[in-house]
Protein backbone atom coordinates (compact mmCIF):
# COMPACT_ATOMS: atom_id res chain seq x y z
CA UNK A 1 0.00 0.00 0.00
CA UNK A 2 1.34 3.41 -0.92
CA UNK A 3 0.32 7.05 -1.03
CA UNK A 4 1.50 10.40 -2.32
CA UNK A 5 1.74 14.05 -1.31
CA UNK A 6 1.96 17.05 -3.63
CA UNK A 7 4.42 19.70 -2.45
CA UNK A 8 5.33 22.96 -4.21
CA UNK A 9 9.04 23.70 -3.96
CA UNK A 10 10.63 26.66 -5.77
CA UNK A 11 7.50 26.89 -7.91
CA UNK A 12 7.71 23.24 -9.03
CA UNK A 13 5.14 20.62 -8.05
CA UNK A 14 6.80 17.52 -6.63
CA UNK A 15 4.93 14.32 -5.92
CA UNK A 16 6.36 12.65 -2.83
CA UNK A 17 5.67 8.93 -2.77
CA UNK A 18 5.84 6.91 0.39
CA UNK A 19 5.45 3.21 1.01
CA UNK A 20 3.21 1.95 3.78
CA UNK A 21 4.02 -1.74 3.38
CA UNK A 22 6.53 -1.90 6.22
CA UNK A 23 4.10 -0.12 8.57
CA UNK A 24 1.04 -2.27 7.94
CA UNK A 25 1.46 -5.01 10.49
CA UNK A 26 -1.41 -3.63 12.54
CA UNK A 27 -4.89 -3.39 11.08
CA UNK A 28 -5.61 -0.15 12.96
CA UNK A 29 -2.76 1.67 11.23
CA UNK A 30 -3.86 0.44 7.82
CA UNK A 31 -7.39 1.71 8.43
CA UNK A 32 -6.35 5.13 9.70
CA UNK A 33 -3.45 6.08 7.50
CA UNK A 34 -4.67 4.73 4.18
CA UNK A 35 -7.65 7.09 4.31
CA UNK A 36 -6.28 10.25 5.85
CA UNK A 37 -3.75 12.77 4.65
CA UNK A 38 -0.64 12.21 6.76
CA UNK A 39 0.54 15.82 6.79
CA UNK A 40 -2.86 17.05 7.92
CA UNK A 41 -3.07 14.49 10.70
CA UNK A 42 0.25 15.38 12.31
CA UNK A 43 -0.70 19.05 12.53
CA UNK A 44 -3.94 18.40 14.40
CA UNK A 45 -3.38 18.60 18.12
CA UNK A 46 -6.52 16.62 18.97
CA UNK A 47 -5.39 13.65 16.93
CA UNK A 48 -1.89 14.00 18.33
CA UNK A 49 -3.16 13.79 21.89
CA UNK A 50 -4.55 10.30 21.30
CA UNK A 51 -1.51 8.89 19.46
CA UNK A 52 0.21 5.97 21.11
CA UNK A 53 4.00 5.90 21.22
CA UNK A 54 4.00 3.33 18.41
CA UNK A 55 1.78 5.56 16.25
CA UNK A 56 3.97 8.60 16.90
CA UNK A 57 7.06 6.66 15.85
CA UNK A 58 5.19 5.46 12.76
CA UNK A 59 4.26 9.01 11.75
CA UNK A 60 7.73 10.34 12.56
CA UNK A 61 9.29 7.82 10.18
CA UNK A 62 6.90 8.83 7.39
CA UNK A 63 7.45 12.56 7.95
CA UNK A 64 11.21 12.00 7.95
CA UNK A 65 11.03 10.13 4.64
CA UNK A 66 8.80 12.80 3.06
CA UNK A 67 11.10 15.63 4.18
CA UNK A 68 14.21 13.85 2.91
CA UNK A 69 12.64 13.19 -0.49
CA UNK A 70 11.50 16.82 -0.78
CA UNK A 71 14.98 18.09 0.15
CA UNK A 72 16.66 15.73 -2.31
CA UNK A 73 14.38 16.99 -5.09
CA UNK A 74 15.06 20.59 -4.03
CA UNK A 75 18.79 19.97 -4.42
CA UNK A 76 18.24 18.52 -7.90
CA UNK A 77 16.37 21.68 -8.91
CA UNK A 78 19.09 23.87 -7.36
CA UNK A 79 21.90 22.04 -9.16
CA UNK A 80 20.08 22.22 -12.50
CA UNK A 81 20.08 26.02 -12.12
CA UNK A 82 23.64 26.22 -10.72
CA UNK A 83 25.75 24.08 -13.06
CA UNK A 84 29.09 24.97 -11.42
CA UNK A 85 28.04 23.56 -8.04
CA UNK A 86 27.97 19.82 -7.22
CA UNK A 87 26.22 17.59 -4.71
CA UNK A 88 28.29 16.78 -1.63
CA UNK A 89 26.51 14.08 0.35
CA UNK A 90 24.36 14.68 3.43
CA UNK A 91 24.58 15.79 7.04
CA UNK A 92 22.47 14.74 10.01
CA UNK A 93 20.02 17.12 11.62
CA UNK A 94 17.12 16.84 14.04
CA UNK A 95 13.95 18.92 14.14
CA UNK A 96 11.71 19.19 17.20
CA UNK A 97 8.03 18.67 16.29
CA UNK A 98 4.83 17.87 18.16
CA UNK A 99 5.57 14.23 17.32
CA UNK A 100 8.90 14.45 19.06
CA UNK A 101 12.40 14.77 17.62
CA UNK A 102 12.64 13.82 13.93
CA UNK A 103 16.07 12.86 12.58
CA UNK A 104 16.72 13.69 8.93
CA UNK A 105 19.56 13.55 6.41
CA UNK A 106 19.95 16.98 4.85
CA UNK A 107 21.53 17.14 1.36
CA UNK A 108 24.36 19.62 0.81
CA UNK A 109 26.52 20.95 -2.02
CA UNK A 110 30.24 21.66 -2.37
CA UNK A 111 29.81 25.43 -2.46
CA UNK A 112 27.60 25.33 0.65
CA UNK A 113 25.09 27.83 -0.79
CA UNK A 114 22.18 25.38 -1.00
CA UNK A 115 19.72 25.14 1.89
CA UNK A 116 16.39 23.27 1.65
CA UNK A 117 13.40 25.58 1.97
CA UNK A 118 11.37 23.03 3.91
CA UNK A 119 13.70 23.36 6.91
CA UNK A 120 12.88 25.80 9.73
CA UNK A 121 14.66 29.15 9.73
CA UNK A 122 18.43 28.92 10.07
CA UNK A 123 19.59 28.06 13.59
CA UNK A 124 16.02 27.24 14.60
CA UNK A 125 15.77 23.80 16.19
CA UNK A 126 12.00 23.47 16.18
CA UNK A 127 9.25 23.55 13.55
CA UNK A 128 5.91 25.36 13.53
CA UNK A 129 3.98 22.44 15.01
CA UNK A 130 6.20 22.44 18.10
CA UNK A 131 5.83 26.20 18.43
CA UNK A 132 2.04 25.89 18.15
CA UNK A 133 2.06 23.25 20.87
CA UNK A 134 3.94 25.61 23.22
CA UNK A 135 1.54 28.45 22.35
CA UNK A 136 -1.51 26.32 23.08
CA UNK A 137 -0.08 25.42 26.49
CA UNK A 138 0.60 29.11 27.26
CA UNK A 139 -2.95 30.11 26.33
CA UNK A 140 -4.19 27.25 28.49
CA UNK A 141 -2.57 29.01 31.44
CA UNK A 142 0.56 26.88 31.90
CA UNK A 143 3.77 28.36 33.26
CA UNK A 144 7.18 27.55 31.77
CA UNK A 145 7.75 24.89 34.41
CA UNK A 146 4.35 23.34 33.73
CA UNK A 147 4.99 23.36 29.99
CA UNK A 148 8.30 21.54 30.40
CA UNK A 149 6.63 19.02 32.73
CA UNK A 150 3.89 18.34 30.15
CA UNK A 151 6.45 17.92 27.38
CA UNK A 152 8.18 15.28 29.49
CA UNK A 153 4.86 13.55 30.10
CA UNK A 154 4.16 13.53 26.35
CA UNK A 155 7.53 11.88 25.79
CA UNK A 156 8.86 14.80 23.72
CA UNK A 157 12.55 15.61 23.59
CA UNK A 158 13.16 19.21 24.58
CA UNK A 159 15.57 21.56 26.27
CA UNK A 160 14.87 24.44 28.62
CA UNK A 161 16.59 26.71 26.10
CA UNK A 162 14.22 25.56 23.34
CA UNK A 163 11.19 26.69 25.33
CA UNK A 164 12.98 29.91 26.25
CA UNK A 165 13.74 30.57 22.56
CA UNK A 166 10.05 30.33 21.72
CA UNK A 167 9.20 32.77 24.53
CA UNK A 168 11.77 35.23 23.21
CA UNK A 169 10.42 34.87 19.65
CA UNK A 170 6.92 35.67 20.94
CA UNK A 171 8.21 38.77 22.75
CA UNK A 172 9.70 40.01 19.47
CA UNK A 173 6.34 39.43 17.75
CA UNK A 174 4.57 41.40 20.50
CA UNK A 175 6.91 44.33 19.94
CA UNK A 176 6.35 44.14 16.18
CA UNK A 177 2.57 43.99 16.71
CA UNK A 178 2.61 47.14 18.85
CA UNK A 179 4.63 48.99 16.22
CA UNK A 180 2.71 47.74 13.18
CA UNK A 181 1.64 50.58 10.89
CA UNK A 182 -2.14 51.00 10.72
CA UNK A 183 -4.38 51.89 7.81
CA UNK A 184 -5.13 55.61 7.81
CA UNK A 185 -8.93 55.12 7.64
CA UNK A 186 -11.23 52.88 9.70
CA UNK A 187 -14.99 52.65 9.61
CA UNK A 188 -15.38 51.49 13.20
CA UNK A 189 -13.16 51.10 16.26
CA UNK A 190 -14.51 49.33 19.36
CA UNK A 191 -12.67 50.20 22.57
CA UNK A 192 -12.81 48.89 26.12
CA UNK A 193 -10.62 48.26 29.17
CA UNK A 194 -10.33 44.91 30.92
CA UNK A 195 -9.36 44.84 34.60
CA UNK A 196 -7.12 42.16 36.05
CA UNK A 197 -4.31 41.61 38.57
CA UNK A 198 -0.60 41.23 37.82
CA UNK A 199 2.44 40.67 40.03
CA UNK A 200 4.87 43.57 39.80
CA UNK A 201 8.32 41.96 39.81
CA UNK A 202 9.87 45.22 41.06
CA UNK A 203 8.33 44.83 44.52
CA UNK A 204 6.70 41.40 44.36
CA UNK A 205 3.20 42.78 44.98
CA UNK A 206 0.08 41.75 43.05
CA UNK A 207 -1.41 44.95 41.63
CA UNK A 208 -4.45 46.09 39.70
CA UNK A 209 -3.84 46.36 35.96
CA UNK A 210 -6.03 47.68 33.13
CA UNK A 211 -5.68 46.19 29.65
CA UNK A 212 -6.94 48.59 26.98
CA UNK A 213 -8.09 46.79 23.82
CA UNK A 214 -9.12 48.13 20.41
CA UNK A 215 -10.93 46.19 17.69
CA UNK A 216 -11.09 47.89 14.31
CA UNK A 217 -13.14 47.43 11.13
CA UNK A 218 -11.05 48.89 8.33
CA UNK A 219 -11.96 50.52 5.01
CA UNK A 220 -12.37 47.07 3.43
CA UNK A 221 -14.72 45.85 6.20
CA UNK A 222 -12.07 43.54 7.69
CA UNK A 223 -12.17 43.15 11.46
CA UNK A 224 -9.03 42.80 13.59
CA UNK A 225 -7.57 43.70 16.95
CA UNK A 226 -5.36 46.72 16.25
CA UNK A 227 -3.92 47.29 19.70
CA UNK A 228 -3.71 46.24 23.33
CA UNK A 229 -2.03 48.20 26.11
CA UNK A 230 -1.51 47.06 29.70
CA UNK A 231 -0.95 49.66 32.40
CA UNK A 232 -0.78 49.28 36.20
CA UNK A 233 -3.67 51.05 37.89
CA UNK A 234 -7.31 51.54 36.97
CA UNK A 235 -8.73 52.77 33.67
CA UNK A 236 -8.24 56.50 33.27
CA UNK A 237 -8.71 59.27 30.73
CA UNK A 238 -5.01 60.18 30.43
CA UNK A 239 -4.08 56.62 29.44
CA UNK A 240 -6.77 56.64 26.76
CA UNK A 241 -5.28 59.88 25.43
CA UNK A 242 -1.82 58.34 25.21
CA UNK A 243 -3.32 55.34 23.39
CA UNK A 244 -5.09 57.52 20.83
CA UNK A 245 -1.83 59.41 20.30
CA UNK A 246 -0.08 56.08 19.68
CA UNK A 247 -2.71 55.12 17.09
CA UNK A 248 -2.03 58.37 15.25
CA UNK A 249 1.72 57.77 15.47
CA UNK A 250 1.15 54.37 13.87
CA UNK A 251 -0.68 55.99 10.94
CA UNK A 252 -4.37 56.19 11.88
CA UNK A 253 -5.91 59.49 10.76
CA UNK A 254 -9.68 59.12 10.57
CA UNK A 255 -12.24 56.89 12.29
CA UNK A 256 -15.87 57.19 11.28
CA UNK A 257 -17.32 55.77 14.52
CA UNK A 258 -15.87 54.88 17.91
CA UNK A 259 -17.96 52.43 19.95
CA UNK A 260 -17.29 52.56 23.70
CA UNK A 261 -18.84 52.31 27.14
CA UNK A 262 -19.75 55.34 29.24
CA UNK A 263 -16.45 55.66 31.07
CA UNK A 264 -16.07 59.17 32.45
CA UNK A 265 -14.11 61.44 30.13
CA UNK A 266 -13.81 58.93 27.29
CA UNK A 267 -15.70 61.14 24.80
CA UNK A 268 -13.45 64.13 25.53
CA UNK A 269 -10.36 61.93 25.09
CA UNK A 270 -11.61 60.67 21.71
CA UNK A 271 -12.60 64.10 20.46
CA UNK A 272 -9.19 65.54 21.39
CA UNK A 273 -7.56 63.37 18.71
CA UNK A 274 -10.46 62.54 16.37
CA UNK A 275 -12.69 65.63 16.49
CA UNK A 276 -14.84 64.79 13.45
CA UNK A 277 -15.77 61.20 14.33
CA UNK A 278 -19.11 59.86 15.54
CA UNK A 279 -19.17 58.33 19.04
CA UNK A 280 -21.54 55.51 19.95
CA UNK A 281 -22.01 54.78 23.66
CA UNK A 282 -22.98 51.15 24.21
CA UNK A 283 -26.78 50.87 24.07
CA UNK A 284 -26.77 47.71 26.21
CA UNK A 285 -24.82 49.56 28.91
CA UNK A 286 -27.45 52.30 28.75
CA UNK A 287 -30.19 49.77 29.49
CA UNK A 288 -28.20 48.40 32.43
CA UNK A 289 -27.72 51.93 33.71
CA UNK A 290 -31.49 52.49 33.65
CA UNK A 291 -31.96 49.30 35.67
CA UNK A 292 -29.51 50.53 38.33
CA UNK A 293 -30.84 54.09 38.62
CA UNK A 294 -34.63 53.83 38.44
CA UNK A 295 -37.45 52.03 40.21
CA UNK A 296 -38.69 48.68 38.96
CA UNK A 297 -41.80 50.09 37.27
CA UNK A 298 -40.03 53.13 35.79
CA UNK A 299 -37.25 50.89 34.55
CA UNK A 300 -39.78 48.71 32.71
CA UNK A 301 -41.37 51.75 31.05
CA UNK A 302 -38.05 53.34 30.04
CA UNK A 303 -36.71 50.06 28.64
CA UNK A 304 -39.82 49.77 26.45
CA UNK A 305 -39.21 53.28 25.13
CA UNK A 306 -35.55 52.47 24.48
CA UNK A 307 -36.65 49.42 22.49
CA UNK A 308 -38.74 51.69 20.28
CA UNK A 309 -35.80 54.08 19.94
CA UNK A 310 -33.46 51.25 18.93
CA UNK A 311 -35.74 50.24 16.06
CA UNK A 312 -36.55 53.77 14.90
CA UNK A 313 -36.45 54.54 11.19
CA UNK A 314 -34.44 57.71 11.63
CA UNK A 315 -32.04 59.46 13.97
CA UNK A 316 -34.37 62.47 14.25
CA UNK A 317 -37.38 60.37 15.23
CA UNK A 318 -35.36 58.53 17.87
CA UNK A 319 -33.92 61.77 19.24
CA UNK A 320 -37.39 63.31 19.68
CA UNK A 321 -38.71 60.13 21.29
CA UNK A 322 -35.81 60.14 23.74
CA UNK A 323 -36.44 63.78 24.60
CA UNK A 324 -40.22 63.61 24.87
CA UNK A 325 -40.73 60.24 26.53
CA UNK A 326 -37.68 59.88 28.77
CA UNK A 327 -36.03 63.24 29.45
CA UNK A 328 -39.25 65.21 29.90
CA UNK A 329 -41.15 62.57 31.87
CA UNK A 330 -38.44 61.53 34.34
CA UNK A 331 -36.21 64.58 34.83
CA UNK A 332 -37.90 65.63 38.10
CA UNK A 333 -37.89 62.14 39.62
CA UNK A 334 -34.26 61.32 38.70
CA UNK A 335 -32.68 64.75 38.09
CA UNK A 336 -28.98 63.82 38.10
CA UNK A 337 -29.37 60.60 36.14
CA UNK A 338 -31.67 62.09 33.50
CA UNK A 339 -29.46 65.18 33.16
CA UNK A 340 -26.54 62.84 32.40
CA UNK A 341 -28.59 60.98 29.77
CA UNK A 342 -29.75 64.21 28.19
CA UNK A 343 -26.18 65.34 27.60
CA UNK A 344 -25.37 62.10 25.73
CA UNK A 345 -28.43 61.40 23.58
CA UNK A 346 -26.48 61.93 20.35
CA UNK A 347 -23.92 59.37 21.45
CA UNK A 348 -26.47 56.75 22.51
CA UNK A 349 -28.23 56.79 19.14
CA UNK A 350 -25.35 57.58 16.74
CA UNK A 351 -25.77 54.09 15.20
CA UNK A 352 -29.02 55.28 13.62
CA UNK A 353 -26.99 57.41 11.19
CA UNK A 354 -25.95 54.17 9.45
CA UNK A 355 -27.72 51.66 7.16
CA UNK A 356 -30.32 49.49 8.92
CA UNK A 357 -28.50 46.20 8.27
CA UNK A 358 -25.34 47.54 9.93
CA UNK A 359 -26.91 49.01 13.06
CA UNK A 360 -27.01 45.75 15.04
CA UNK A 361 -23.23 45.46 14.64
CA UNK A 362 -22.38 48.91 15.97
CA UNK A 363 -24.72 49.83 18.84
CA UNK A 364 -22.84 47.75 21.46
CA UNK A 365 -19.25 47.03 22.44
CA UNK A 366 -19.82 43.27 22.05
CA UNK A 367 -16.88 42.66 19.63
CA UNK A 368 -14.30 44.00 22.08
CA UNK A 369 -16.09 42.52 25.09
CA UNK A 370 -15.83 39.08 23.49
CA UNK A 371 -12.06 39.61 23.42
CA UNK A 372 -12.14 40.60 27.09
CA UNK A 373 -14.13 37.45 27.80
CA UNK A 374 -11.28 35.45 26.30
CA UNK A 375 -8.83 37.36 28.52
CA UNK A 376 -10.95 36.49 31.55
CA UNK A 377 -10.82 32.76 30.75
CA UNK A 378 -7.02 32.97 30.56
CA UNK A 379 -6.91 34.80 33.91
CA UNK A 380 -9.10 32.13 35.48
CA UNK A 381 -6.74 29.41 34.26
CA UNK A 382 -3.87 31.42 35.76
CA UNK A 383 -5.51 31.07 39.22
CA UNK A 384 -6.79 34.62 39.30
CA UNK A 385 -3.73 36.72 38.45
CA UNK A 386 -0.67 36.86 36.21
CA UNK A 387 2.81 36.14 37.57
CA UNK A 388 4.36 39.04 35.63
CA UNK A 389 3.71 41.62 32.94
CA UNK A 390 5.52 39.36 30.45
CA UNK A 391 3.22 36.49 31.39
CA UNK A 392 0.15 38.67 30.77
CA UNK A 393 1.43 40.10 27.49
CA UNK A 394 2.46 36.74 26.05
CA UNK A 395 -0.82 35.07 27.03
CA UNK A 396 -2.99 37.89 25.69
CA UNK A 397 -0.96 38.36 22.50
CA UNK A 398 -1.27 34.69 21.57
CA UNK A 399 -5.03 34.91 22.11
CA UNK A 400 -5.17 38.08 19.99
CA UNK A 401 -3.13 36.40 17.26
CA UNK A 402 -5.57 33.50 17.30
CA UNK A 403 -8.59 35.84 17.04
CA UNK A 404 -7.06 37.88 14.20
CA UNK A 405 -6.28 34.71 12.24
CA UNK A 406 -9.87 33.58 12.75
CA UNK A 407 -11.34 36.92 11.67
CA UNK A 408 -9.04 37.10 8.64
CA UNK A 409 -11.27 34.54 6.92
CA UNK A 410 -14.53 35.65 8.53
CA UNK A 411 -15.26 39.27 7.63
CA UNK A 412 -18.58 40.85 8.60
CA UNK A 413 -20.85 40.25 5.58
CA UNK A 414 -23.48 42.88 6.42
CA UNK A 415 -20.80 45.55 6.67
CA UNK A 416 -19.02 44.31 3.54
CA UNK A 417 -22.31 44.49 1.62
CA UNK A 418 -22.68 48.17 2.50
CA UNK A 419 -19.16 49.44 1.88
CA UNK A 420 -20.40 51.86 -0.79
CA UNK A 421 -22.87 53.51 1.60
CA UNK A 422 -20.28 53.61 4.38
CA UNK A 423 -17.76 55.30 2.13
CA UNK A 424 -20.37 57.89 1.22
CA UNK A 425 -21.05 58.58 4.91
CA UNK A 426 -17.29 58.71 5.51
CA UNK A 427 -16.74 61.24 2.72
CA UNK A 428 -19.63 63.43 3.88
CA UNK A 429 -18.31 63.38 7.42
CA UNK A 430 -14.68 64.21 6.64
CA UNK A 431 -14.52 65.85 3.22
CA UNK A 432 -17.73 67.80 2.73
C-alpha positions in Angstrom: 0.0 0.0 0.0 1.3 3.4 -0.9 0.3 7.1 -1.0 1.5 10.4 -2.3 1.7 14.0 -1.3 2.0 17.1 -3.6 4.4 19.7 -2.5 5.3 23.0 -4.2 9.0 23.7 -4.0 10.6 26.7 -5.8 7.5 26.9 -7.9 7.7 23.2 -9.0 5.1 20.6 -8.0 6.8 17.5 -6.6 4.9 14.3 -5.9 6.4 12.6 -2.8 5.7 8.9 -2.8 5.8 6.9 0.4 5.5 3.2 1.0 3.2 1.9 3.8 4.0 -1.7 3.4 6.5 -1.9 6.2 4.1 -0.1 8.6 1.0 -2.3 7.9 1.5 -5.0 10.5 -1.4 -3.6 12.5 -4.9 -3.4 11.1 -5.6 -0.1 13.0 -2.8 1.7 11.2 -3.9 0.4 7.8 -7.4 1.7 8.4 -6.4 5.1 9.7 -3.4 6.1 7.5 -4.7 4.7 4.2 -7.6 7.1 4.3 -6.3 10.2 5.9 -3.7 12.8 4.7 -0.6 12.2 6.8 0.5 15.8 6.8 -2.9 17.1 7.9 -3.1 14.5 10.7 0.3 15.4 12.3 -0.7 19.1 12.5 -3.9 18.4 14.4 -3.4 18.6 18.1 -6.5 16.6 19.0 -5.4 13.7 16.9 -1.9 14.0 18.3 -3.2 13.8 21.9 -4.5 10.3 21.3 -1.5 8.9 19.5 0.2 6.0 21.1 4.0 5.9 21.2 4.0 3.3 18.4 1.8 5.6 16.3 4.0 8.6 16.9 7.1 6.7 15.9 5.2 5.5 12.8 4.3 9.0 11.8 7.7 10.3 12.6 9.3 7.8 10.2 6.9 8.8 7.4 7.4 12.6 7.9 11.2 12.0 7.9 11.0 10.1 4.6 8.8 12.8 3.1 11.1 15.6 4.2 14.2 13.9 2.9 12.6 13.2 -0.5 11.5 16.8 -0.8 15.0 18.1 0.2 16.7 15.7 -2.3 14.4 17.0 -5.1 15.1 20.6 -4.0 18.8 20.0 -4.4 18.2 18.5 -7.9 16.4 21.7 -8.9 19.1 23.9 -7.4 21.9 22.0 -9.2 20.1 22.2 -12.5 20.1 26.0 -12.1 23.6 26.2 -10.7 25.8 24.1 -13.1 29.1 25.0 -11.4 28.0 23.6 -8.0 28.0 19.8 -7.2 26.2 17.6 -4.7 28.3 16.8 -1.6 26.5 14.1 0.4 24.4 14.7 3.4 24.6 15.8 7.0 22.5 14.7 10.0 20.0 17.1 11.6 17.1 16.8 14.0 13.9 18.9 14.1 11.7 19.2 17.2 8.0 18.7 16.3 4.8 17.9 18.2 5.6 14.2 17.3 8.9 14.4 19.1 12.4 14.8 17.6 12.6 13.8 13.9 16.1 12.9 12.6 16.7 13.7 8.9 19.6 13.6 6.4 20.0 17.0 4.8 21.5 17.1 1.4 24.4 19.6 0.8 26.5 20.9 -2.0 30.2 21.7 -2.4 29.8 25.4 -2.5 27.6 25.3 0.7 25.1 27.8 -0.8 22.2 25.4 -1.0 19.7 25.1 1.9 16.4 23.3 1.6 13.4 25.6 2.0 11.4 23.0 3.9 13.7 23.4 6.9 12.9 25.8 9.7 14.7 29.1 9.7 18.4 28.9 10.1 19.6 28.1 13.6 16.0 27.2 14.6 15.8 23.8 16.2 12.0 23.5 16.2 9.3 23.6 13.6 5.9 25.4 13.5 4.0 22.4 15.0 6.2 22.4 18.1 5.8 26.2 18.4 2.0 25.9 18.1 2.1 23.2 20.9 3.9 25.6 23.2 1.5 28.5 22.3 -1.5 26.3 23.1 -0.1 25.4 26.5 0.6 29.1 27.3 -3.0 30.1 26.3 -4.2 27.3 28.5 -2.6 29.0 31.4 0.6 26.9 31.9 3.8 28.4 33.3 7.2 27.6 31.8 7.8 24.9 34.4 4.4 23.3 33.7 5.0 23.4 30.0 8.3 21.5 30.4 6.6 19.0 32.7 3.9 18.3 30.2 6.5 17.9 27.4 8.2 15.3 29.5 4.9 13.6 30.1 4.2 13.5 26.3 7.5 11.9 25.8 8.9 14.8 23.7 12.5 15.6 23.6 13.2 19.2 24.6 15.6 21.6 26.3 14.9 24.4 28.6 16.6 26.7 26.1 14.2 25.6 23.3 11.2 26.7 25.3 13.0 29.9 26.3 13.7 30.6 22.6 10.1 30.3 21.7 9.2 32.8 24.5 11.8 35.2 23.2 10.4 34.9 19.7 6.9 35.7 20.9 8.2 38.8 22.8 9.7 40.0 19.5 6.3 39.4 17.7 4.6 41.4 20.5 6.9 44.3 19.9 6.3 44.1 16.2 2.6 44.0 16.7 2.6 47.1 18.8 4.6 49.0 16.2 2.7 47.7 13.2 1.6 50.6 10.9 -2.1 51.0 10.7 -4.4 51.9 7.8 -5.1 55.6 7.8 -8.9 55.1 7.6 -11.2 52.9 9.7 -15.0 52.7 9.6 -15.4 51.5 13.2 -13.2 51.1 16.3 -14.5 49.3 19.4 -12.7 50.2 22.6 -12.8 48.9 26.1 -10.6 48.3 29.2 -10.3 44.9 30.9 -9.4 44.8 34.6 -7.1 42.2 36.1 -4.3 41.6 38.6 -0.6 41.2 37.8 2.4 40.7 40.0 4.9 43.6 39.8 8.3 42.0 39.8 9.9 45.2 41.1 8.3 44.8 44.5 6.7 41.4 44.4 3.2 42.8 45.0 0.1 41.8 43.1 -1.4 45.0 41.6 -4.4 46.1 39.7 -3.8 46.4 36.0 -6.0 47.7 33.1 -5.7 46.2 29.6 -6.9 48.6 27.0 -8.1 46.8 23.8 -9.1 48.1 20.4 -10.9 46.2 17.7 -11.1 47.9 14.3 -13.1 47.4 11.1 -11.0 48.9 8.3 -12.0 50.5 5.0 -12.4 47.1 3.4 -14.7 45.8 6.2 -12.1 43.5 7.7 -12.2 43.2 11.5 -9.0 42.8 13.6 -7.6 43.7 16.9 -5.4 46.7 16.3 -3.9 47.3 19.7 -3.7 46.2 23.3 -2.0 48.2 26.1 -1.5 47.1 29.7 -1.0 49.7 32.4 -0.8 49.3 36.2 -3.7 51.0 37.9 -7.3 51.5 37.0 -8.7 52.8 33.7 -8.2 56.5 33.3 -8.7 59.3 30.7 -5.0 60.2 30.4 -4.1 56.6 29.4 -6.8 56.6 26.8 -5.3 59.9 25.4 -1.8 58.3 25.2 -3.3 55.3 23.4 -5.1 57.5 20.8 -1.8 59.4 20.3 -0.1 56.1 19.7 -2.7 55.1 17.1 -2.0 58.4 15.3 1.7 57.8 15.5 1.1 54.4 13.9 -0.7 56.0 10.9 -4.4 56.2 11.9 -5.9 59.5 10.8 -9.7 59.1 10.6 -12.2 56.9 12.3 -15.9 57.2 11.3 -17.3 55.8 14.5 -15.9 54.9 17.9 -18.0 52.4 20.0 -17.3 52.6 23.7 -18.8 52.3 27.1 -19.8 55.3 29.2 -16.4 55.7 31.1 -16.1 59.2 32.4 -14.1 61.4 30.1 -13.8 58.9 27.3 -15.7 61.1 24.8 -13.4 64.1 25.5 -10.4 61.9 25.1 -11.6 60.7 21.7 -12.6 64.1 20.5 -9.2 65.5 21.4 -7.6 63.4 18.7 -10.5 62.5 16.4 -12.7 65.6 16.5 -14.8 64.8 13.4 -15.8 61.2 14.3 -19.1 59.9 15.5 -19.2 58.3 19.0 -21.5 55.5 20.0 -22.0 54.8 23.7 -23.0 51.2 24.2 -26.8 50.9 24.1 -26.8 47.7 26.2 -24.8 49.6 28.9 -27.4 52.3 28.7 -30.2 49.8 29.5 -28.2 48.4 32.4 -27.7 51.9 33.7 -31.5 52.5 33.7 -32.0 49.3 35.7 -29.5 50.5 38.3 -30.8 54.1 38.6 -34.6 53.8 38.4 -37.4 52.0 40.2 -38.7 48.7 39.0 -41.8 50.1 37.3 -40.0 53.1 35.8 -37.3 50.9 34.6 -39.8 48.7 32.7 -41.4 51.8 31.0 -38.1 53.3 30.0 -36.7 50.1 28.6 -39.8 49.8 26.4 -39.2 53.3 25.1 -35.6 52.5 24.5 -36.7 49.4 22.5 -38.7 51.7 20.3 -35.8 54.1 19.9 -33.5 51.3 18.9 -35.7 50.2 16.1 -36.6 53.8 14.9 -36.5 54.5 11.2 -34.4 57.7 11.6 -32.0 59.5 14.0 -34.4 62.5 14.3 -37.4 60.4 15.2 -35.4 58.5 17.9 -33.9 61.8 19.2 -37.4 63.3 19.7 -38.7 60.1 21.3 -35.8 60.1 23.7 -36.4 63.8 24.6 -40.2 63.6 24.9 -40.7 60.2 26.5 -37.7 59.9 28.8 -36.0 63.2 29.4 -39.2 65.2 29.9 -41.1 62.6 31.9 -38.4 61.5 34.3 -36.2 64.6 34.8 -37.9 65.6 38.1 -37.9 62.1 39.6 -34.3 61.3 38.7 -32.7 64.8 38.1 -29.0 63.8 38.1 -29.4 60.6 36.1 -31.7 62.1 33.5 -29.5 65.2 33.2 -26.5 62.8 32.4 -28.6 61.0 29.8 -29.8 64.2 28.2 -26.2 65.3 27.6 -25.4 62.1 25.7 -28.4 61.4 23.6 -26.5 61.9 20.4 -23.9 59.4 21.4 -26.5 56.8 22.5 -28.2 56.8 19.1 -25.4 57.6 16.7 -25.8 54.1 15.2 -29.0 55.3 13.6 -27.0 57.4 11.2 -26.0 54.2 9.5 -27.7 51.7 7.2 -30.3 49.5 8.9 -28.5 46.2 8.3 -25.3 47.5 9.9 -26.9 49.0 13.1 -27.0 45.7 15.0 -23.2 45.5 14.6 -22.4 48.9 16.0 -24.7 49.8 18.8 -22.8 47.8 21.5 -19.2 47.0 22.4 -19.8 43.3 22.1 -16.9 42.7 19.6 -14.3 44.0 22.1 -16.1 42.5 25.1 -15.8 39.1 23.5 -12.1 39.6 23.4 -12.1 40.6 27.1 -14.1 37.5 27.8 -11.3 35.4 26.3 -8.8 37.4 28.5 -10.9 36.5 31.6 -10.8 32.8 30.7 -7.0 33.0 30.6 -6.9 34.8 33.9 -9.1 32.1 35.5 -6.7 29.4 34.3 -3.9 31.4 35.8 -5.5 31.1 39.2 -6.8 34.6 39.3 -3.7 36.7 38.5 -0.7 36.9 36.2 2.8 36.1 37.6 4.4 39.0 35.6 3.7 41.6 32.9 5.5 39.4 30.5 3.2 36.5 31.4 0.1 38.7 30.8 1.4 40.1 27.5 2.5 36.7 26.0 -0.8 35.1 27.0 -3.0 37.9 25.7 -1.0 38.4 22.5 -1.3 34.7 21.6 -5.0 34.9 22.1 -5.2 38.1 20.0 -3.1 36.4 17.3 -5.6 33.5 17.3 -8.6 35.8 17.0 -7.1 37.9 14.2 -6.3 34.7 12.2 -9.9 33.6 12.8 -11.3 36.9 11.7 -9.0 37.1 8.6 -11.3 34.5 6.9 -14.5 35.6 8.5 -15.3 39.3 7.6 -18.6 40.9 8.6 -20.8 40.2 5.6 -23.5 42.9 6.4 -20.8 45.5 6.7 -19.0 44.3 3.5 -22.3 44.5 1.6 -22.7 48.2 2.5 -19.2 49.4 1.9 -20.4 51.9 -0.8 -22.9 53.5 1.6 -20.3 53.6 4.4 -17.8 55.3 2.1 -20.4 57.9 1.2 -21.0 58.6 4.9 -17.3 58.7 5.5 -16.7 61.2 2.7 -19.6 63.4 3.9 -18.3 63.4 7.4 -14.7 64.2 6.6 -14.5 65.8 3.2 -17.7 67.8 2.7 
